[in-house]
């Protein structure tokens, strides 16, 4: 068990270059592995989850080289993967499990995927059902709709699937299986979830289309594919990782931070929209675009934040940042309401519960709801300006809980202790070292 102690700070200063986007890093390994030729990936995130994806494809015969400045994936082609000689270990990575299920459904061999205790308790029925509709032979070995999953050869056919949730992982699993299917595959979701899979498929030569409907729903369509072709991929910085430093810059008095190279894809930029609504002092600079993925430098200064409402179609674009937004809300003036976020229950932890527990431990006024929470910050109806107080925070091995409450500790009186702080390595190796550099400069 690793424990990090955080104390109240002021005057954060400096520049940060954000590690590569986790979602894009996963997908670059997956598509590079089933493409012909070599895919060169720059700014790849070498976090634990992405290393699980690399490990799985290595076990299926893909040569993947980790160079000093890039990762080289020597693809085997659409049908060139080899049967693994043991279980594919996915660690704690839900992205690996769900997206890889779509690819494995199209292979001519049987495979088994399993992860750690946390991963094996997370729901996989949302991908099992549509993949079965496509003809996939996919089974939850324990019969509980969770991993371990066994996937055997099947004949896939294109389907039109209406997802009950806006989930990039569900959409991506179906689209990836659609590459191997007979006929076109359509996925409609209530709102557009992150579209990294569609953008990257296009760059690898796949015919993908997206359409929007009057009711706010979005549909993605993929056509069967004979082959993908290796590409050069530059991974922008992960906006989910940038969020902690944006929040720190806004919350800690006397701060000014420049966060460089942050991905600002509109399907991921909901956090920035909410920061703007809360009154954060943000400036986007040096904007550019590579492979359809926009990125910017973000300048943030100490701000006076106010409560807001976070709901509806905005939720899919910031679901991973809600723990950090909840901390910001506890430090803001007025009340913040988060709703339509039941998806929080099926993350690494039930984040409605773990966010609530952490905030209450630090003295915040928070009420959980079925699909979110209500957070009363400073002012009405809480008639005082009592700051957060230091507390012992259980991360429950959830990287986003650990990092969010580390930022909370920078604003809290006394000491804040993050239990099992090593879990940050899932998405941001070096997070605490970067944080310390800003307040010790």
C-alpha positions as CSV (number, residue, x, y, z in Angstrom):
1,X,0.0,0.0,0.0
2,X,1.3,3.4,-1.0
3,X,0.1,6.6,0.9
4,X,0.6,10.1,-0.3
5,X,0.3,13.1,2.0
6,X,-0.9,16.4,0.6
7,X,-1.0,19.8,2.4
8,X,-2.5,23.1,1.6
9,X,-0.5,25.2,-0.9
10,X,-0.6,28.5,-2.7
11,X,1.0,29.9,-5.8
12,X,1.2,27.0,-8.2
13,X,3.4,28.0,-11.2
14,X,4.9,26.3,-14.2
15,X,4.3,24.4,-17.5
16,X,3.1,20.8,-17.8
17,X,3.2,18.6,-20.8
18,X,0.3,16.1,-20.4
19,X,1.0,12.4,-21.1
20,X,-0.7,10.9,-24.1
21,X,-4.4,10.3,-24.2
22,X,-5.3,6.9,-22.8
23,X,-8.3,6.2,-25.1
24,X,-6.3,7.1,-28.2
25,X,-3.2,5.1,-27.0
26,X,-5.4,2.0,-26.6
27,X,-6.9,2.3,-30.0
28,X,-3.6,3.0,-31.8
29,X,-2.2,-0.4,-30.5
30,X,-5.4,-2.3,-31.5
31,X,-5.7,-0.9,-35.0
32,X,-2.0,-1.0,-35.6
33,X,-1.9,-4.7,-34.6
34,X,-4.6,-5.7,-37.2
35,X,-3.2,-3.4,-39.9
36,X,-0.7,-4.4,-42.6
37,X,2.7,-2.8,-42.2
38,X,4.2,-0.8,-39.3
39,X,2.3,1.8,-37.2
40,X,4.5,4.4,-35.5
41,X,2.9,6.0,-32.4
42,X,4.4,9.1,-30.8
43,X,3.5,10.3,-27.3
44,X,2.0,6.9,-26.4
45,X,0.8,6.7,-22.8
46,X,2.8,4.0,-21.0
47,X,0.2,3.6,-18.2
48,X,-0.8,0.3,-16.7
49,X,-4.0,0.0,-18.7
50,X,-2.3,0.7,-22.1
51,X,0.4,-1.8,-21.2
52,X,-2.3,-4.4,-20.7
53,X,-3.4,-3.8,-24.3
54,X,0.2,-4.2,-25.6
55,X,0.5,-7.4,-23.6
56,X,-2.6,-8.9,-25.1
57,X,-1.5,-8.3,-28.7
58,X,2.0,-9.6,-28.0
59,X,0.4,-12.8,-26.8
60,X,-1.3,-13.0,-30.2
61,X,1.9,-12.7,-32.1
62,X,2.2,-9.0,-32.8
63,X,5.7,-7.5,-32.5
64,X,5.5,-4.2,-30.6
65,X,8.7,-2.2,-29.9
66,X,9.0,0.4,-27.3
67,X,11.5,3.0,-28.5
68,X,12.8,6.0,-26.6
69,X,10.6,8.4,-28.7
70,X,7.8,6.2,-30.1
71,X,6.1,2.8,-30.1
72,X,6.3,0.6,-33.3
73,X,3.5,-1.9,-34.0
74,X,4.4,-4.4,-36.7
75,X,0.8,-5.3,-37.7
76,X,-0.3,-8.7,-38.8
77,X,-3.3,-7.7,-40.9
78,X,-7.0,-8.2,-40.2
79,X,-6.7,-12.0,-40.1
80,X,-3.1,-12.4,-39.0
81,X,-3.5,-12.6,-35.2
82,X,-2.4,-16.0,-33.7
83,X,-4.2,-17.9,-31.0
84,X,-2.8,-17.0,-27.6
85,X,-1.3,-20.0,-25.6
86,X,-2.8,-18.7,-22.3
87,X,-5.4,-16.3,-20.9
88,X,-5.2,-12.7,-22.2
89,X,-4.6,-10.6,-19.1
90,X,-6.4,-7.3,-19.3
91,X,-5.4,-6.1,-15.8
92,X,-7.8,-3.3,-14.6
93,X,-8.6,-2.1,-18.1
94,X,-12.2,-2.0,-19.1
95,X,-11.3,-0.4,-22.5
96,X,-9.0,-3.3,-23.3
97,X,-11.7,-5.8,-22.4
98,X,-14.6,-4.3,-24.2
99,X,-12.8,-3.1,-27.4
100,X,-10.7,-6.2,-27.7
101,X,-13.9,-8.3,-27.5
102,X,-15.0,-6.8,-30.8
103,X,-11.8,-7.7,-32.5
104,X,-11.6,-11.2,-31.0
105,X,-15.2,-11.9,-32.2
106,X,-13.9,-11.9,-35.7
107,X,-11.0,-14.2,-35.2
108,X,-10.7,-17.9,-36.2
109,X,-9.5,-19.0,-32.8
110,X,-10.8,-19.3,-29.2
111,X,-9.5,-16.9,-26.6
112,X,-10.2,-16.1,-22.9
113,X,-9.8,-12.6,-21.3
114,X,-9.6,-12.0,-17.6
115,X,-8.5,-9.2,-15.4
116,X,-8.0,-8.3,-11.7
117,X,-10.8,-8.6,-9.1
118,X,-12.1,-5.1,-9.9
119,X,-12.2,-5.6,-13.6
120,X,-13.8,-9.0,-13.3
121,X,-16.7,-7.5,-11.2
122,X,-17.5,-4.8,-13.9
123,X,-20.5,-5.4,-16.2
124,X,-19.8,-6.7,-19.7
125,X,-23.4,-7.6,-20.6
126,X,-23.7,-4.3,-22.5
127,X,-21.2,-5.6,-25.1
128,X,-22.0,-9.3,-24.9
129,X,-25.6,-8.7,-26.0
130,X,-24.9,-6.8,-29.2
131,X,-21.9,-9.0,-30.2
132,X,-24.1,-12.0,-29.8
133,X,-26.7,-10.3,-32.0
134,X,-24.0,-10.1,-34.6
135,X,-23.3,-13.8,-34.4
136,X,-20.4,-13.8,-32.0
137,X,-19.8,-16.7,-29.7
138,X,-19.0,-14.9,-26.5
139,X,-19.6,-16.3,-23.0
140,X,-19.2,-15.0,-19.4
141,X,-17.3,-18.0,-17.9
142,X,-18.9,-17.5,-14.5
143,X,-22.3,-16.7,-15.9
144,X,-22.5,-13.3,-14.3
145,X,-22.1,-11.1,-17.4
146,X,-18.6,-10.2,-16.2
147,X,-15.1,-11.3,-17.2
148,X,-13.5,-13.8,-17.6
149,X,-14.9,-13.9,-21.1
150,X,-14.5,-16.7,-23.6
151,X,-14.7,-15.8,-27.3
152,X,-14.9,-18.5,-29.9
153,X,-15.1,-18.3,-33.7
154,X,-18.4,-17.2,-35.2
155,X,-19.8,-15.9,-38.4
156,X,-20.5,-12.2,-37.9
157,X,-23.2,-10.2,-39.7
158,X,-23.8,-6.5,-39.7
159,X,-26.6,-5.2,-37.4
160,X,-28.3,-1.9,-36.6
161,X,-28.0,-1.5,-32.9
162,X,-29.6,1.1,-30.7
163,X,-27.5,1.5,-27.5
164,X,-29.4,2.4,-24.4
165,X,-26.4,4.4,-23.2
166,X,-23.9,6.8,-24.8
167,X,-20.8,4.7,-24.4
168,X,-17.7,4.9,-26.6
169,X,-16.7,1.4,-25.4
170,X,-20.0,-0.2,-26.4
171,X,-20.0,1.6,-29.7
172,X,-16.3,0.8,-30.4
173,X,-16.7,-2.9,-29.6
174,X,-19.5,-3.2,-32.2
175,X,-17.8,-1.1,-34.8
176,X,-14.6,-3.2,-34.5
177,X,-16.6,-6.4,-34.8
178,X,-18.3,-4.8,-37.8
179,X,-14.9,-4.8,-39.7
180,X,-15.2,-8.6,-39.8
181,X,-19.0,-8.8,-40.5
182,X,-21.0,-9.5,-43.6
183,X,-22.9,-6.3,-44.4
184,X,-22.8,-2.9,-42.8
185,X,-23.0,-2.2,-39.1
186,X,-24.8,0.7,-37.5
187,X,-24.7,1.9,-33.9
188,X,-27.1,4.6,-32.6
189,X,-26.6,6.1,-29.2
190,X,-28.6,8.7,-27.2
191,X,-25.9,11.3,-27.6
192,X,-22.5,11.2,-29.3
193,X,-19.9,9.6,-27.1
194,X,-16.2,10.1,-27.7
195,X,-15.4,9.4,-31.3
196,X,-11.7,8.4,-31.3
197,X,-12.5,5.0,-32.8
198,X,-14.3,6.5,-35.8
199,X,-11.6,9.1,-36.4
200,X,-8.8,6.5,-36.2
201,X,-10.6,3.9,-38.3
202,X,-10.9,6.6,-41.0
203,X,-7.1,7.3,-40.8
204,X,-6.4,3.5,-41.3
205,X,-8.5,3.5,-44.5
206,X,-11.9,2.3,-43.2
207,X,-15.2,3.6,-44.6
208,X,-16.9,5.1,-41.5
209,X,-19.7,7.6,-41.4
210,X,-21.5,9.5,-38.6
211,X,-24.9,11.0,-38.7
212,X,-26.9,13.1,-36.2
213,X,-30.7,13.0,-35.7
214,X,-33.2,15.6,-34.6
215,X,-33.7,13.9,-31.3
216,X,-30.1,14.5,-30.4
217,X,-29.0,10.9,-31.0
218,X,-26.0,10.0,-33.1
219,X,-25.3,7.1,-35.4
220,X,-22.0,5.6,-36.6
221,X,-21.8,3.3,-39.6
222,X,-18.9,1.0,-40.6
223,X,-18.5,-1.1,-43.7
224,X,-16.7,-4.4,-43.8
225,X,-13.0,-4.1,-44.5
226,X,-10.5,-6.3,-46.2
227,X,-7.4,-4.7,-44.7
228,X,-6.2,-1.7,-42.6
229,X,-2.9,-0.1,-43.4
230,X,-0.2,1.1,-40.9
231,X,-0.1,4.8,-40.0
232,X,1.9,7.4,-38.2
233,X,-0.1,8.5,-35.1
234,X,0.6,11.4,-32.8
235,X,-1.3,11.0,-29.5
236,X,-2.4,14.4,-28.0
237,X,-2.3,14.9,-24.3
238,X,-5.1,13.3,-22.3
239,X,-7.7,16.0,-21.4
240,X,-8.8,13.8,-18.5
241,X,-5.3,14.0,-17.1
242,X,-5.1,17.8,-17.8
243,X,-8.3,18.2,-15.8
244,X,-6.5,17.8,-12.5
245,X,-4.0,20.6,-13.2
246,X,-6.7,22.8,-14.7
247,X,-8.6,22.4,-11.5
248,X,-5.5,23.0,-9.3
249,X,-4.7,26.1,-11.2
250,X,-8.2,27.4,-10.8
251,X,-8.6,26.5,-7.1
252,X,-5.2,27.2,-5.5
253,X,-4.7,30.9,-4.7
254,X,-2.1,32.8,-6.6
255,X,-1.7,30.2,-9.3
256,X,-0.9,30.3,-13.1
257,X,-0.3,27.2,-15.0
258,X,0.2,26.4,-18.7
259,X,-0.9,22.9,-19.6
260,X,0.6,22.0,-23.0
261,X,-0.6,19.7,-25.7
262,X,-4.0,18.8,-24.3
263,X,-6.5,17.1,-26.6
264,X,-9.6,19.2,-27.1
265,X,-11.8,16.8,-29.2
266,X,-15.3,18.1,-28.8
267,X,-16.5,14.7,-27.7
268,X,-14.1,15.0,-24.8
269,X,-14.2,18.7,-24.0
270,X,-17.2,18.8,-21.8
271,X,-14.9,19.5,-18.8
272,X,-13.7,22.7,-20.4
273,X,-17.3,23.8,-21.1
274,X,-18.2,23.3,-17.4
275,X,-15.1,25.1,-16.2
276,X,-16.2,28.1,-18.4
277,X,-19.8,27.9,-16.9
278,X,-18.3,27.9,-13.4
279,X,-16.2,31.0,-14.2
280,X,-12.8,29.5,-14.5
281,X,-10.1,31.8,-16.1
282,X,-9.0,29.6,-19.0
283,X,-7.3,30.6,-22.3
284,X,-6.8,28.1,-25.2
285,X,-3.6,28.8,-27.1
286,X,-1.5,27.2,-30.0
287,X,-4.4,25.2,-31.3
288,X,-3.6,22.5,-33.9
289,X,-5.0,19.3,-35.4
290,X,-3.4,16.0,-36.3
291,X,-5.4,13.0,-37.7
292,X,-8.7,14.7,-36.9
293,X,-7.7,15.1,-33.2
294,X,-7.5,18.8,-32.1
295,X,-5.2,19.9,-29.3
296,X,-4.3,23.1,-27.5
297,X,-2.2,24.6,-24.8
298,X,-4.4,25.7,-21.9
299,X,-3.5,28.7,-19.6
300,X,-5.4,28.6,-16.3
301,X,-5.3,31.2,-13.5
302,X,-6.8,31.2,-10.0
303,X,-10.5,31.8,-10.3
304,X,-13.6,32.4,-8.3
305,X,-15.9,29.5,-9.2
306,X,-19.7,29.3,-8.9
307,X,-22.0,26.3,-8.9
308,X,-23.7,25.0,-12.1
309,X,-25.8,22.2,-13.5
310,X,-24.1,19.3,-15.3
311,X,-26.5,17.1,-17.2
312,X,-27.8,15.7,-20.4
313,X,-25.8,15.4,-23.6
314,X,-22.8,17.0,-21.8
315,X,-22.3,13.9,-19.6
316,X,-20.7,11.5,-22.1
317,X,-18.0,14.2,-22.9
318,X,-16.9,14.5,-19.3
319,X,-17.9,11.3,-17.5
320,X,-14.3,10.6,-16.4
321,X,-13.8,14.2,-15.1
322,X,-16.8,14.2,-12.8
323,X,-14.8,13.3,-9.7
324,X,-12.6,16.4,-10.3
325,X,-15.7,18.5,-11.1
326,X,-17.3,17.4,-7.8
327,X,-14.3,18.6,-5.9
328,X,-14.4,21.9,-7.7
329,X,-18.1,22.2,-6.9
330,X,-17.4,21.8,-3.2
331,X,-15.0,24.7,-3.4
332,X,-17.3,26.9,-5.5
333,X,-19.9,29.4,-4.4
334,X,-23.5,28.1,-4.5
335,X,-24.9,24.7,-5.5
336,X,-23.9,22.3,-8.2
337,X,-26.2,19.6,-9.5
338,X,-24.9,16.6,-11.4
339,X,-27.5,14.4,-13.1
340,X,-27.9,11.8,-15.9
341,X,-24.6,10.3,-14.8
342,X,-25.7,6.8,-13.7
343,X,-22.7,5.6,-15.8
344,X,-20.6,6.6,-12.8
345,X,-21.7,3.4,-11.0
346,X,-19.9,1.1,-13.5
347,X,-16.5,2.6,-13.5
348,X,-13.5,1.4,-11.6
349,X,-15.6,2.0,-8.5
350,X,-19.2,3.2,-8.0
351,X,-18.0,6.7,-8.3
352,X,-21.2,8.2,-6.9
353,X,-20.4,6.4,-3.7
354,X,-16.7,7.0,-3.7
355,X,-16.9,10.7,-4.6
356,X,-19.6,11.2,-1.9
357,X,-17.5,9.4,0.7
358,X,-14.4,11.4,0.0
359,X,-16.2,14.8,0.0
360,X,-18.0,14.0,3.2
361,X,-14.7,13.0,4.9
362,X,-13.4,16.4,3.9
363,X,-16.4,18.2,5.4
364,X,-18.3,19.0,2.2
365,X,-22.1,19.1,1.9
366,X,-22.9,16.5,-0.7
367,X,-26.1,14.4,-1.3
368,X,-25.9,11.4,-3.6
369,X,-28.7,10.7,-6.0
370,X,-29.5,7.7,-8.3
371,X,-27.8,9.4,-11.3
372,X,-25.4,11.9,-9.7
373,X,-25.2,14.2,-6.7
374,X,-26.0,17.6,-5.3
375,X,-23.1,19.6,-3.9
376,X,-23.5,22.7,-1.8
377,X,-20.4,24.9,-1.9
378,X,-19.8,28.1,-0.1
379,X,-22.7,30.4,0.5
380,X,-26.4,29.6,0.4
381,X,-27.8,27.3,1.7
382,X,-24.5,26.7,3.5
383,X,-24.1,30.0,5.3
384,X,-20.3,29.8,5.9
385,X,-17.1,29.8,3.9
386,X,-15.6,26.8,5.8
387,X,-12.9,25.3,3.6
388,X,-12.4,21.7,3.0
389,X,-10.5,20.0,5.8
390,X,-7.8,17.4,5.4
391,X,-8.8,13.8,5.8
392,X,-7.8,10.2,5.0
393,X,-9.2,9.4,1.6
394,X,-9.6,5.8,0.5
395,X,-8.9,5.6,-3.3
396,X,-10.4,2.2,-3.6
397,X,-7.7,1.7,-6.2
398,X,-9.5,4.1,-8.5
399,X,-7.0,6.4,-10.2
400,X,-9.5,9.2,-10.8
401,X,-10.6,9.3,-7.2
402,X,-6.9,9.4,-6.0
403,X,-5.9,12.3,-8.3
404,X,-9.1,14.3,-7.7
405,X,-8.7,14.2,-3.9
406,X,-5.0,15.0,-4.2
407,X,-6.0,18.3,-5.8
408,X,-8.6,18.7,-3.1
409,X,-5.8,18.4,-0.5
410,X,-4.1,21.4,-2.0
411,X,-7.0,23.6,-0.8
412,X,-7.8,21.9,2.5
413,X,-6.7,22.7,6.0
414,X,-4.5,20.1,7.6
415,X,-3.2,17.0,6.0
416,X,-4.9,14.9,3.3
417,X,-3.7,11.3,3.0
418,X,-4.5,9.4,-0.2
419,X,-4.5,5.6,0.5
420,X,-3.4,3.2,-2.2
421,X,-2.1,6.2,-4.2
422,X,-0.1,3.9,-6.5
423,X,-3.3,3.4,-8.5
424,X,-2.6,6.7,-10.4
425,X,-0.1,4.7,-12.5
426,X,-3.1,3.3,-14.5
427,X,-3.4,6.6,-16.4
428,X,-0.8,9.1,-15.1
429,X,2.5,7.6,-14.1
430,X,4.5,10.5,-12.4
431,X,1.3,12.4,-11.4
432,X,2.5,13.1,-7.8
433,X,6.0,14.1,-9.0
434,X,4.5,16.6,-11.5
435,X,2.2,18.0,-8.8
436,X,5.1,18.5,-6.3
437,X,7.2,20.2,-9.0
438,X,4.5,22.9,-9.3
439,X,4.3,23.8,-5.7
440,X,8.0,23.5,-4.9
441,X,9.1,25.7,-7.8
